[in-house]
Amino acid sequence: MNRLLEPELMIEPEQVSAYAEADFEEPHSNFIDLLKHYCSTLYEARSVLDLGCGPGDITFKLTKAFPKATIDAVDGSGEMLKFAEDILEGKPWLHGRINFIHSMIQDFNSTTQYDLIISNSLLHHIPEPLVFWNKIKELSSPETYIFIMDLLRPDTIEEAQRLRDLYVKYEPEILQRDFYNSLLAAFEVDEVREQLAKEDLSNLDVLQVTDRHLIVFGNI
Ligand SMILES: C[S@@+](CC[C@H](N)C(=O)[O-])C[C@H]1O[C@@H](n2cnc3c(N)ncnc32)[C@H](O)[C@@H]1O
């Protein structure tokens, strides 16, 4: 099945509130567990970058996983960041530990040497994936650990429908639509390996970790 693009940014008000209010406890906790498993030495990390942070659920989880870290969290959607900022407002003990930054990743630059760069569910939103990997390279030093999770494109429409019904059947219709469209916009493991090879990033490992997720991890 060929890749079918979905809109890059999530800015529709109904779409954003459905996403921000959805229960992602299972996949997001799995993200943190896998991250800790594959970078167990990073507990002491001081600087973390979260690309495409959305309403910040994973960003907030990162503050617990990396208690000494300051986290820069970037998203191109002001609507998403409004949710994230409102949650941060209610957690004064985290003020100074998270910087939510409104920017397209294409335009984002930083002088920080990040110990860790993470991203969840962003890659499939980017029309030209090499733009994403280029930015990762640009923002990394040889010591930076990379941990990316994204959806996997199923082989068939029927499989995409099956996964939608299995995982988001009882969620609002708009979330079901977005999940389905995201599956169709995602990449296969071999496509991601090709992207990494083109960008001279073959040091990074690619692994399928669930029926709908892959991870990319390592030092560049
Ligand atoms: C599916 S959400 C994932 C949010 C969050 N990482 C999570 O796991 O809950 C993808 C986010 O990436 C943002 N996004 C898409 N393309 C982007 C780009 N080029 N630069 C910055 N943010 C982008 C969207 O606006 C959206 O908030």
The ligand as a Tripos MOL2 file, in Angstrom:
@<TRIPOS>MOLECULE
LIG
   27    29     1     0     0
SMALL
NO_CHARGES

@<TRIPOS>ATOM
      1 C1          0.4370   13.0580   16.4530 C.3       1 LIG1
      2 S1          0.9760   14.5000   17.2450 S.3       1 LIG1
      3 C2          2.1090   13.8350   18.4250 C.3       1 LIG1
      4 C3          2.2140   14.6860   19.6570 C.3       1 LIG1
      5 C4          3.0810   14.1080   20.7870 C.3       1 LIG1
      6 N1          4.4280   13.8670   20.3710 N.3       1 LIG1
      7 C5          2.4640   12.8530   21.3330 C.2       1 LIG1
      8 O1          3.0840   11.7920   21.2170 O.co2     1 LIG1
      9 O2          1.3690   12.9240   21.9070 O.co2     1 LIG1
     10 C6          2.0740   15.2410   16.0470 C.3       1 LIG1
     11 C7          2.4290   16.6820   16.3820 C.3       1 LIG1
     12 O3          3.4740   17.1160   15.5140 O.3       1 LIG1
     13 C8          3.1990   18.4570   15.1160 C.3       1 LIG1
     14 N2          3.9250   18.7170   13.8690 N.ar      1 LIG1
     15 C9          3.6970   18.1660   12.6570 C.ar      1 LIG1
     16 N3          4.6130   18.5980   11.7780 N.ar      1 LIG1
     17 C10         5.4360   19.4400   12.4450 C.ar      1 LIG1
     18 C11         6.5730   20.2000   12.0750 C.ar      1 LIG1
     19 N4          7.0730   20.1630   10.8470 N.pl3     1 LIG1
     20 N5          7.1790   20.9610   13.0260 N.ar      1 LIG1
     21 C12         6.6880   21.0050   14.2780 C.ar      1 LIG1
     22 N6          5.6180   20.3000   14.6910 N.ar      1 LIG1
     23 C13         5.0020   19.5200   13.7810 C.ar      1 LIG1
     24 C14         1.6750   18.5080   15.0060 C.3       1 LIG1
     25 O4          1.1960   19.8130   15.0810 O.3       1 LIG1
     26 C15         1.2750   17.6440   16.2040 C.3       1 LIG1
     27 O5          1.1230   18.4210   17.3590 O.3       1 LIG1
@<TRIPOS>BOND
     1     1     2 1
     2     2     3 1
     3     2    10 1
     4     3     4 1
     5     4     5 1
     6     5     6 1
     7     5     7 1
     8     7     8 2
     9     7     9 1
    10    10    11 1
    11    11    12 1
    12    11    26 1
    13    12    13 1
    14    13    14 1
    15    13    24 1
    16    14    15 ar
    17    14    23 ar
    18    15    16 ar
    19    16    17 ar
    20    17    18 ar
    21    17    23 ar
    22    18    19 1
    23    18    20 ar
    24    20    21 ar
    25    21    22 ar
    26    22    23 ar
    27    24    25 1
    28    24    26 1
    29    26    27 1
@<TRIPOS>SUBSTRUCTURE
     1 LIG1         1 GROUP 0 **** ****
